[in-house]
Amino acid sequence: MVTSDGFETLAIHAGQEPDQVTGAVVPPVYQVSTYKQDGVGGRRGGYEYSRTANPTRTALEECLAALEGGTRAFAFASGMAAEDCLLRAVCRPGDHVLIPGDAYGGTYRLFARVLSEWGVTHTAVPLADLDAVRDELAARQVRLVWAETPTNPLLGIADLRALAEAAHGGGALLVVDNTFASPYLQRPLQVGADAVVHSTTKYLGGHSDVVGGAAVVTDPRLAEKLAFLHNATGAIAGPFDAWLTLRGIKTLAVRMDRHCANAARVADMLAGHPAVAEVFYPGLPAHPGHKVAAAQMRAFGGMVSFRVLAGPDAAVEVCGRTRLFTLGESLGGVESLIEHPARMTHASVAGSALEVPADLIRLSVGIEDCDDLLEDLRQALS
Ligand SMILES: *Cc1c(COP(=O)(O)O)cnc(C)c1O
């Protein structure tokens, strides 16, 4: 691969040269734990044991590094494992972290209930409010700013370039959870972020058939720390999971184009629907982050949230009435999903500052025929 290759080319070819021995066009599933050594220490291609490295996982890691424009990527058993490993690489007891006001529930739980026990503290800040972020950075020493944009489930937008400048000005690192946008829509490392994490379970995998995570960095020292911990703590992606994720990535660009087009039409329909109180979609001109999103994203993503005028009970009922939108957690697959964040994905933040409205519904808009999707939502809302 050459660095000037376009995104779609990298998605299909980076890390995936045809197999040297057989010519297999896609990387085989190296379902193997250990490798024959040619004499003690004589490792072929650097492989000795599959926790440390496995060729199928290497292919995925090289592809992810290319897509995000980083130097190294690490593939994990889940998005949470990637977050945990990155935070252990960077944070020490006594460190303080800024997290988004509506962080992913699992990320919030990691800070509130796991890292807190190890002396890492956090403050939730609305990252769309740069002055609030700068005030927090001025008020105390902060180790890192953890950003999501668009956020989950309220689709808030943060200005990544400005956040990176603010974080670095305060001596902090910027880490971006790029799960909702995917590298096709935005590449945080290119605008100053120090690390990107992913739940590859979502858009990168794209078919609701595999759980995985990734961390991507540029700084070689941070890469070394991550490589050490990845191997030392061992929450790696298995070979078949890595293979499924790679297969999904090949079609990321075409899938995202359709996700974005369908979501834009769904958001427009909902914005004009009498049963809907408020729609959250960064592609709507009235969205407070619309201008920033238009500047930093290729398109506005496949996630749409909305509030039901008739209240929380009605929202729960709507979630039970759709035919095509499947009631379920997760997102980013080819099939459309619907869920009630307050009772499902965000139940773990109930009672905290991150609590979400009880009349809110979140959609992961899939790549089905959009007319069918619109019809399904109309009948569920009627
Ligand atoms: C799903 C998700 C995660 C966690 O990833 P898992 O693969 O479920 O462990 C982290 N961040 C965001 C934004 C997510 O949607």
The ligand as a Tripos MOL2 file, in Angstrom:
@<TRIPOS>MOLECULE
LIG
   15    15     1     0     0
SMALL
NO_CHARGES

@<TRIPOS>ATOM
      1 C1        -20.4450   -0.4390   22.1540 C.3       1 LIG1
      2 C2        -19.6050    0.7340   22.5030 C.ar      1 LIG1
      3 C3        -18.4790    0.5930   23.3250 C.ar      1 LIG1
      4 C4        -18.0970   -0.7170   23.9750 C.3       1 LIG1
      5 O1        -17.7170   -1.6670   23.0580 O.3       1 LIG1
      6 P1        -17.9480   -3.2650   23.2500 P.3       1 LIG1
      7 O2        -17.4410   -3.8250   21.9780 O.co2     1 LIG1
      8 O3        -19.4020   -3.4780   23.4820 O.co2     1 LIG1
      9 O4        -17.1390   -3.6690   24.4430 O.co2     1 LIG1
     10 C5        -17.7160    1.7320   23.5580 C.ar      1 LIG1
     11 N1        -18.0530    2.9260   23.0370 N.ar      1 LIG1
     12 C6        -19.1280    3.1000   22.2630 C.ar      1 LIG1
     13 C7        -19.4360    4.4570   21.7240 C.3       1 LIG1
     14 C8        -19.9450    2.0140   21.9730 C.ar      1 LIG1
     15 O5        -21.0290    2.1960   21.2160 O.3       1 LIG1
@<TRIPOS>BOND
     1     1     2 1
     2     2     3 ar
     3     2    14 ar
     4     3     4 1
     5     3    10 ar
     6     4     5 1
     7     5     6 1
     8     6     7 2
     9     6     8 1
    10     6     9 1
    11    10    11 ar
    12    11    12 ar
    13    12    13 1
    14    12    14 ar
    15    14    15 1
@<TRIPOS>SUBSTRUCTURE
     1 LIG1         1 GROUP 0 **** ****
